[in-house]
Amino acid sequence: MLTSAQESVIAATTPVVAEHIEAIAQRFYPLMFARYPEVKTLFNATHQHTGGQPRALAGAVVGYVQLRHTPQRLDEVLGIIVDKHVSLGIRPEHYPIVGECLMAAIGEVLGDAVTDEVADAWGALYEELAGLLIEKEARRYRDFAAQPGGWEGTRTFRIAAKRPESAVITSFVLAPVDGGPVAAHRPGQYIGFKLTIDGEIVHRHYSLSASPDGKTYRVSIKREEGGKVSRHFHDRLAEGDTLELLPPAGHLTLDEGTSPVMLISAGVGQTPMVPLARQALAAGRRVAYLHAARDGAVHAFADELARLEADYPALLEVITVYSQPRAEDAPTHGGHVDANLLSRYLPRDAQCYLVGPAGFMRNMEAALSALGVAASRRHHEFFGPAEPLDSAA
């Protein structure tokens, strides 16, 4: 707990730190990777180059200062960070490394403004945040390991099946090598992978695209031309190969109500939506399933959804929107999704779930807001570092 003097210093210096926080974050990562190269494997290089990871760190630091005295909202924000950390296997020994390098970056950027008192206060603030995250992550690891089919650390799975879902997306069905049961995940969650590619360890997480069955997990991965890991899955991994998995995580899970559900996705953002749809339908809830794709060739799960629609004709409506439909395609609509199209299918009082490219998500978030969908009924998940969908956030 910070002292009253430290609280005063934090309050007085937060505007200055906030003004320079992105520069601090930009300096932090190169400094940390130079001092502790072993932690570089925990970070996606693409998110470093695009600036997504530094922006996420900057937002987390400033956000913690703003929310630390608002417990309910703070728990929500920390829960998102914990999800990412669990999928990477972050451990308590990583936190001193981050703390040391973050304080060094603050010192380099702010220079003489970082007095001993300022350094002491911000160091204490970081220790407070680190302590909360360590506690929450330890509880998450412990609870998962205690489940039937749960485990500590990584667990070895083999690729039991590899099958194409579209011209660019392939599903991988994963079964544990030890033959034991598999802990249930919550539909909508993702799972972490620890891979070795050309002698280098890399971490990634992918959405679980099938409902829990106690025996296997399924992930469905889009092949990205510049994606080192996605190309490894598509081009080099085959049935029978093994992979190291970390526990499932993620907060894009179905609410416990009975209201209708609208699932809105674009591209590979569809992967968590299939199990969410199955869960909602099994509970007797009406589901509007809207998916945007370029054309029928890249549209995954079309057959699976058609079967699901046949099983639940009174509850499920599948709407497809192709931006560049081929002559042989028969989407519900051509073009792009906008507020007018959403309004045609949006069920009254629906809980809305949204996944896709960042630009698509921002547009859909704005459209849903304009249509009067309350923030409490809008849910989303990012593939990479979290960022606000609303520029005012």
C-alpha positions in Angstrom: 0.0 0.0 0.0 1.4 3.4 -1.0 2.1 5.9 1.7 0.3 9.3 1.7 3.5 11.0 0.6 3.8 8.5 -2.3 0.1 9.0 -3.2 0.7 12.8 -3.4 3.7 12.4 -5.6 1.7 10.1 -8.0 -1.1 12.6 -8.2 1.3 15.5 -8.9 3.3 13.7 -11.5 0.7 11.6 -13.3 0.0 14.4 -15.9 3.7 14.5 -16.9 4.1 10.7 -17.0 0.8 10.4 -19.0 2.1 13.1 -21.5 5.2 11.1 -22.2 3.9 7.5 -21.5 4.1 6.4 -25.1 7.7 7.6 -25.5 8.4 5.7 -22.2 6.8 2.6 -23.6 8.7 2.9 -26.9 12.0 3.1 -25.0 11.0 0.3 -22.5 10.9 -2.6 -24.9 14.3 -2.2 -26.6 15.8 -1.6 -23.2 14.3 -4.7 -21.7 15.2 -6.9 -24.7 18.8 -5.7 -24.6 19.1 -6.4 -20.9 17.0 -9.6 -20.8 16.9 -11.1 -24.3 15.4 -14.3 -22.9 12.0 -12.5 -22.4 11.8 -11.4 -26.1 10.1 -14.7 -27.0 7.1 -13.8 -25.0 6.3 -10.8 -27.3 4.9 -10.8 -30.8 7.4 -9.0 -33.0 4.7 -7.7 -35.4 3.0 -5.9 -32.5 6.3 -4.3 -31.6 6.9 -3.0 -35.1 3.3 -1.7 -35.5 3.5 0.0 -32.0 0.5 -2.0 -30.7 2.4 -3.5 -27.8 4.0 -0.2 -26.6 0.6 1.5 -26.8 -1.0 -1.3 -24.8 1.6 -0.9 -22.1 1.2 2.8 -22.0 -2.6 2.4 -21.7 -2.2 -0.1 -19.0 0.1 2.1 -16.9 -2.1 5.2 -17.2 -5.3 3.2 -16.8 -4.1 1.6 -13.6 -3.4 5.1 -12.1 -6.9 6.2 -13.1 -8.8 3.0 -11.9 -6.9 1.8 -8.9 -9.5 3.3 -6.5 -12.4 1.9 -8.5 -12.3 -1.8 -7.6 -15.0 -3.2 -9.9 -13.7 -1.5 -13.1 -10.1 -2.3 -12.1 -10.9 -6.0 -11.8 -12.4 -6.0 -15.3 -9.3 -4.3 -16.8 -6.8 -6.5 -14.8 -8.8 -9.5 -15.9 -8.0 -8.8 -19.5 -4.3 -8.5 -18.7 -4.4 -11.7 -16.7 -6.0 -13.6 -19.6 -3.1 -12.5 -21.9 -0.5 -13.4 -19.3 -2.0 -16.9 -18.6 -1.9 -17.7 -22.3 1.8 -16.8 -22.3 2.7 -18.6 -19.0 3.9 -15.3 -17.3 5.4 -16.1 -13.9 6.3 -13.9 -10.8 10.0 -13.9 -11.8 9.1 -11.9 -14.9 7.8 -8.9 -12.9 11.1 -7.6 -11.4 12.5 -7.5 -15.0 9.6 -5.4 -16.2 9.8 -3.1 -13.1 13.5 -2.5 -13.5 13.3 -1.7 -17.2 10.1 0.4 -16.9 11.7 2.6 -14.2 14.9 2.9 -16.3 12.8 4.0 -19.3 11.0 6.6 -17.2 14.3 7.9 -16.0 15.7 8.1 -19.6 12.7 9.9 -21.0 11.9 12.3 -18.1 15.6 12.9 -17.1 16.1 15.2 -14.1 12.3 15.4 -13.4 12.7 11.9 -11.9 13.9 12.7 -8.4 14.4 10.1 -5.7 10.9 10.8 -4.4 9.4 10.4 -7.8 11.3 7.2 -8.5 10.3 5.8 -5.1 6.6 6.6 -5.6 6.3 5.2 -9.1 8.4 2.1 -8.1 5.9 1.5 -5.3 3.0 1.9 -7.7 4.5 -0.7 -10.0 5.0 -3.1 -7.1 1.4 -2.6 -6.1 0.2 -3.4 -9.7 2.6 -6.4 -10.0 1.4 -7.8 -6.7 -2.2 -7.7 -7.8 -1.4 -9.4 -11.1 0.8 -12.1 -9.5 -2.0 -12.9 -7.1 -4.7 -13.1 -9.7 -2.5 -15.2 -12.1 -1.5 -17.6 -9.3 -5.2 -18.2 -8.5 -6.0 -18.7 -12.2 -3.2 -21.2 -12.7 -4.1 -23.0 -9.5 -7.8 -23.2 -10.3 -7.2 -24.5 -13.8 -4.7 -27.2 -12.6 -7.3 -28.4 -10.1 -10.0 -29.0 -12.8 -10.4 -32.5 -14.3 -8.1 -32.5 -17.3 -6.2 -29.3 -16.1 -2.4 -28.9 -15.9 0.4 -26.7 -14.7 2.7 -25.0 -17.2 2.6 -26.5 -20.6 1.1 -29.8 -21.8 2.0 -31.7 -24.9 -0.7 -32.2 -27.5 -0.6 -33.9 -30.9 -2.4 -32.8 -34.1 -5.1 -35.4 -34.4 -6.6 -33.8 -37.5 -5.8 -31.0 -39.9 -8.5 -29.9 -42.3 -9.1 -26.8 -44.5 -12.1 -24.6 -43.6 -11.6 -22.2 -46.5 -8.9 -21.1 -49.0 -7.0 -19.4 -46.1 -8.2 -21.0 -42.9 -7.3 -24.4 -41.6 -8.5 -26.2 -38.4 -6.2 -28.2 -36.2 -7.8 -30.7 -33.8 -5.5 -31.2 -30.8 -5.5 -34.3 -28.5 -3.2 -34.7 -25.4 -0.3 -37.0 -25.9 -0.8 -38.5 -22.4 -4.3 -39.7 -23.3 -5.9 -38.0 -20.4 -9.0 -35.8 -20.3 -9.0 -32.2 -21.4 -10.2 -29.4 -19.1 -13.3 -27.6 -20.4 -12.8 -24.1 -21.7 -15.5 -21.5 -21.9 -16.8 -20.9 -25.4 -15.3 -17.8 -26.8 -11.9 -18.3 -25.1 -8.5 -18.7 -26.7 -5.5 -20.9 -25.9 -1.7 -20.3 -25.8 1.0 -22.1 -27.7 4.7 -22.3 -27.0 6.4 -23.3 -30.2 10.0 -23.7 -31.4 10.5 -22.5 -35.0 13.9 -22.8 -36.5 15.5 -23.0 -33.1 13.6 -19.9 -31.7 10.9 -20.1 -29.1 7.8 -18.1 -29.9 4.4 -17.7 -28.2 1.0 -17.3 -29.8 -2.6 -17.6 -28.8 -5.5 -18.6 -31.0 -9.2 -18.7 -30.4 -10.8 -22.1 -29.7 -13.2 -22.7 -32.5 -15.1 -25.7 -31.2 -17.3 -26.4 -28.2 -15.6 -28.2 -25.2 -15.9 -32.0 -25.4 -13.4 -33.1 -22.7 -11.2 -34.8 -25.3 -9.7 -32.3 -27.7 -9.3 -28.6 -28.5 -9.7 -27.1 -31.9 -8.1 -24.0 -33.3 -8.7 -22.5 -36.8 -5.8 -20.4 -38.1 -5.6 -18.1 -41.1 -2.5 -18.3 -43.1 -0.9 -14.8 -43.2 1.8 -14.3 -45.9 3.9 -12.4 -43.5 3.0 -14.5 -40.5 5.9 -16.7 -39.3 3.7 -18.7 -36.9 0.6 -19.1 -39.1 2.8 -20.2 -42.0 4.5 -22.7 -39.7 1.1 -24.2 -38.8 -0.1 -24.3 -42.4 3.0 -25.3 -44.3 5.1 -27.3 -41.9 2.9 -29.0 -39.3 1.1 -32.2 -40.1 -1.2 -34.7 -38.3 0.8 -36.5 -35.6 3.1 -33.6 -34.9 3.2 -32.3 -31.3 2.7 -28.9 -29.7 3.0 -27.4 -26.2 -0.2 -25.8 -25.0 -0.8 -23.4 -22.1 -4.2 -23.0 -20.3 -7.2 -21.5 -22.1 -8.0 -17.9 -21.3 -10.1 -14.9 -22.5 -13.0 -12.8 -21.5 -15.2 -13.0 -24.6 -17.6 -15.4 -23.0 -21.4 -15.6 -23.1 -23.4 -13.6 -20.5 -25.6 -15.6 -18.2 -28.9 -14.0 -19.3 -31.6 -15.2 -21.6 -31.8 -12.3 -24.0 -31.1 -12.7 -27.7 -27.5 -12.7 -29.0 -26.0 -11.1 -32.0 -22.6 -12.4 -33.1 -20.7 -10.0 -35.5 -17.5 -11.1 -37.1 -15.2 -10.5 -40.1 -12.5 -12.7 -41.6 -10.9 -15.1 -39.1 -12.6 -13.2 -36.3 -15.3 -15.8 -36.8 -13.4 -18.5 -34.9 -14.7 -17.9 -31.4 -18.3 -17.2 -32.7 -19.1 -20.8 -33.6 -18.9 -22.2 -30.0 -20.6 -19.1 -28.7 -23.5 -19.7 -31.1 -23.7 -23.3 -30.1 -23.8 -22.4 -26.4 -26.5 -19.8 -26.8 -28.6 -22.0 -29.0 -28.4 -24.9 -26.6 -29.7 -22.5 -23.9 -32.7 -21.7 -26.1 -31.6 -18.2 -27.0 -32.2 -16.5 -30.3 -29.0 -15.9 -32.3 -28.4 -13.5 -35.2 -25.0 -14.6 -36.7 -23.6 -12.0 -39.0 -20.3 -12.6 -40.8 -18.4 -10.5 -43.3 -15.9 -12.0 -45.7 -14.3 -11.1 -49.0 -16.0 -14.0 -50.9 -17.2 -17.6 -50.6 -13.7 -19.0 -51.1 -12.4 -17.5 -47.8 -15.6 -17.9 -45.8 -14.9 -20.6 -43.2 -17.4 -22.8 -41.4 -20.2 -22.2 -44.0 -21.2 -25.9 -44.0 -21.0 -26.1 -40.2 -23.3 -23.1 -39.8 -25.7 -24.4 -42.4 -26.1 -27.6 -40.3 -26.5 -25.6 -37.2 -29.2 -23.5 -38.8 -31.0 -26.6 -39.9 -30.9 -27.9 -36.3 -32.2 -24.6 -34.9 -34.4 -23.1 -37.6 -36.5 -21.1 -35.1 -33.6 -19.7 -33.2 -30.6 -19.1 -35.6 -30.4 -16.7 -38.5 -27.1 -16.7 -40.4 -26.4 -13.5 -42.4 -23.4 -13.4 -44.8 -21.9 -10.2 -46.3 -19.3 -10.5 -49.0 -17.4 -7.4 -50.1 -16.3 -9.0 -53.4 -18.7 -11.9 -54.2 -17.8 -14.2 -57.0 -20.3 -15.2 -59.7 -21.0 -18.5 -57.9 -21.5 -17.0 -54.4 -24.9 -16.4 -52.9 -24.3 -14.2 -49.8 -27.2 -12.6 -48.0 -25.8 -9.2 -48.9 -22.9 -7.8 -51.0 -20.9 -4.9 -49.9 -20.0 -3.9 -46.4 -21.7 -4.0 -43.0 -22.9 -0.6 -41.8 -25.4 0.6 -39.2 -28.3 0.4 -41.6 -27.6 -3.3 -42.3 -27.1 -4.0 -38.6 -30.4 -2.4 -37.8 -32.2 -4.9 -40.0 -31.0 -7.9 -38.0 -30.3 -6.6 -34.5 -32.6 -8.4 -32.1 -34.3 -6.2 -29.5 -32.2 -6.1 -26.2 -29.5 -8.3 -27.8 -26.2 -9.0 -26.2 -23.7 -8.2 -29.0 -20.3 -9.9 -29.5 -17.8 -8.5 -31.9 -14.5 -9.8 -33.3 -12.5 -8.9 -36.4 -9.9 -6.6 -37.8 -9.4 -3.4 -35.6 -10.9 -1.1 -38.2 -14.0 -3.3 -38.7 -14.4 -3.5 -34.9 -14.2 0.3 -34.5 -16.9 0.8 -37.2 -19.2 -1.9 -35.7 -18.8 -0.5 -32.2 -19.7 3.0 -33.4 -22.7 1.6 -35.4 -24.0 -0.4 -32.4 -23.6 2.7 -30.2 -25.5 4.8 -32.7 -28.3 2.2 -32.8 -28.7 2.5 -29.0 -27.0 -0.6 -27.9 -25.7 0.1 -24.4 -22.0 -0.4 -23.6 -22.9 -3.1 -21.2 -24.4 -5.1 -24.1 -21.3 -4.7 -26.4 -18.5 -7.2 -26.0 -15.3 -7.6 -28.0 -12.0 -9.4 -28.1 -8.7 -8.3 -29.7 -6.3 -10.7 -31.4 -3.3 -8.6 -30.5 -2.6 -6.0 -27.7 -5.8 -4.5 -26.4 -6.7 -1.0 -27.6 -9.8 1.2 -27.1 -12.4 0.9 -29.8 -13.7 4.4 -28.9 -11.3 7.3 -29.4 -12.7 8.9 -26.3 -11.9 5.8 -24.2 
